């Protein structure tokens, strides 16, 4: 009797795992026409899609590389137009597809990217949402590999306060998923040198090219404006590569 009960529980556990895996593998809706355009090579950027989504500037040999970890249930193409901006500014940009669209299952995938581009001198790891949690885990394990760590609408799951990798947190004022309250609650888990910035009139879904139907907040700025601010602040931080002392929330100025 006990043996049958245990087998039954195991079967239920396997079924639940299968259901979750299938659910995670189905991505959030995204703007496929817009993202497919970003995956086309032109005179400025060479694009390839295997084994990762790679955006390589043609005008120069990049010395900085940006690796991007997408969030949960996110097709990597969703961020193709965003990461292409980094290549247009002279950086190698790589979006890493995750197993079952789940970054937790590919925390160390940055290693293979780095090994494939030995000419890159400085690596910068960016993660959006659950991708930021995975990026934090990688940085905690191998901080010596990174010149900077960037959280987009995300926060660490464990304590990284002793980490010395220069870190930027770019959150959104109207984010209904990674809310400002969550950023505040997990603030002490970020590396002690983290620079905290909040994008005004911005939400979770306009970091990339998710479907407009996911936007439920009122008072949002346009997607193009949010991404313009997102990329500009990220590039400025990457170029600085300097740790910034943490400021209390009350001392921060809103972004223009």
N, C-alpha and C positions, 0 to 999 in steps of 0.2 A: 504493500500500500504506500509506504513512504517512498519507495523507489519510483512508483508511478507518479506520485506528487512532485518529486524532484524533476523528473523528465518533463512533466507538464509545465512547471515553472520555467525550466530551461527553454522549452519551445515558445512560451510566451515572451521571454526575454529576447530570443532570436527574432521573433516576429516584430516586436517593438523596435528593435535595432534596425531591421530591414525597412520598416515604415519611416523611421527618422531619416535613414540614408536616402531613401527615394525622395522624401520631402525636401531635404537639403540640396539634392542634385537638380531640382527644378528651380531655375533662377528667377529672381524678381524680373518683371517686365522691364525692358529697356528700349531705347530708341535705335533700332537696328539700322535704319537708313543712315542716320548720323554717324553711328560708330563704324559702319562699313566704309564710309568715306575716309575716315581717319586711318584705316588699315591699308590704304593705297599709297605706294611709294610715289614720290615726285622729285623735283630737282633738289630739294632741300633735305629730305628725310628718306632713308631706305627702311622699309618695313618688312619684317618676316614674322611668320606665325608659328614656327616650330623651332625648338620645343617649347619656346615661350613667345609672347608677343614682344618683339624687339623693335625699337625705334632708334636708328643710328643716324647722326648728322653726317651729311656728305661733305660739308665744306671743311671739316677739320677732324683730326683724331681726338676723340674725347678722352679726358683724363678723369672726369667725374662720372660716376654711374649711379643711377637711381633705380632701385628695385621696389616694386609695388606689390603689396599683398592685398587682394580684394577682400571685402567682407563676406559674411556667410550668405549663401543663396545668391551670389552675385556672379554673373557671367563676366569673365575678364574683359570682354570687349566693351563693357559698359564704361570703362575708364580709358579706352583707347584715345579719344580726342583730348583728354586731359593730359595723359602722359606724353602725347605727341608734342605738346608745348615745351616740355623739357628738352626734347631732342632738337627742337627748333632754336633753342638757346644754347646748343653746343654740347649737351650731355647725352650719354647713352641712357635710354630709358627702357626698362624691362618690366612687363606685367607677368606675374607668375600665376598660371592657372593652378587651382588647388583641387585635390581629390574630393569628389562629391561637393564641390564648391564650398569646402570647409577648411579654412586656413589652419585649424588645429591639427589637421592631418598632414600638413606640409610645412611645419615650422622651420625646418632646416633647408628648405629648397633654395634659399639664397646662396648656399655654399656652391651648388652646381653652376649658378649664374656667374659667380665670382671666378670660379675656376676656368670658365670659358672665355673670360676677358682679362687676361693677365696684364694688359697694358693700362687698365684702369687703376689710378692711384688712390682714389678716394671713393668709398661706397656710402650711399645714403639710403636708408631703409624707411619706406613710408607704408603705413597701414591704415585702411579705412574701416571703421566699425570693428567687427570681430577680426578683421585682418590686422588691426592695430594691436589687438591682444596677442596675436601670434608673433607680430614684429617685436613686441616687448619681450616675449619669451626668448626669441632668437637673440636679441640684444643682451639679455641677462646671461645667456650661455656663452656668447662669443662677442663681448664688447670690443675686443681688439680689432675686429673686422670692420667696424663701422666708424665713419667720420661724423655722422649725425643720424638721429632717429626722429621721425616725424609722425605724430598721431593726428589723423584726420577723423574727427568725431569719434574718439575712442579714448581708452584709458587702460592702464596695466591691470592685469588680474592679480598680480603679486607685487610685493614691495620692491620697487626699483630705486628707492631713495638714495642708495649709496652708489648708484651707477653714475659714471662721469662722462658718458657719451653726450655731447651737446644735443639737447632735445627741445622740440617745438610741439606744443599742443595747439591745434587749430580747431576750435569747436564752433558750433553754430548757435546763435541766440534763440532761434525758433525750432531747435531740434526736438522732436517729440520722441525720439528713440534714445540717443545719447544726450540726455537733457542737461542744461546748465547745472541743475541740482546734482546730477550724477558726477559731472566733472568736479564739482566742489567736494562731494562726498569722498571721491577717490584721489583727491589732490595730493595727499601725503604719500601716495604710492608712486607718483612720478619721480624721475630723477631729480635730485635737489637743485640742479641748474636749469630746470625746465623754464622756458619762456611760454607763458600762457597768453593766447590771443583768441578773441571771439569775433567771428564774422557776423556783422549785423544783418538783420532781416534775412537770415540764411537758415536752411534746414538740412536734414540728413541726406535727402535724395538728390540734392542739386550739387553734391560734391562730384558726381558723375552724371552720366546720361541715362538715368533711370526714366521710366515712363512718367509723363506729366501727371497721370492719374494717381500716382502715389503722393503727390503734394496735397496735403489736407490743411495746412496752416494758412492763415490769412496774413496779409502784410508782407509777403515774400518779395525780395528783389528778384530780378530775372536770373535764370540759370547762368547765362553768359556772364553777368556781372559777378555772381558768386564765384564762378570758376576763375574769372579774371583776378579777383582778390586772392583766392586760394593759391593760385600758381605764383602770383607776384610775391606774396609773403613767404611761400615755401622756397622760392628761388633766392630771395634776399637772405633767408636764414642759412640755406646751404652755402651760399657764397661767403657768408661771414664765418661759419665754422668756429664760432666762439661760444663757450658756455655763458649763459646769462643768468644772473642771480634771480631766484624766484621772488616775485612780488605778490603781496596780498591782493586779493581780488579788488579791494576798494582802491588800490593805487593804480590799477590798470586804466589806460585810456581806451575808449572805443576806437575801433578801426574806422578810417574814413569811408 
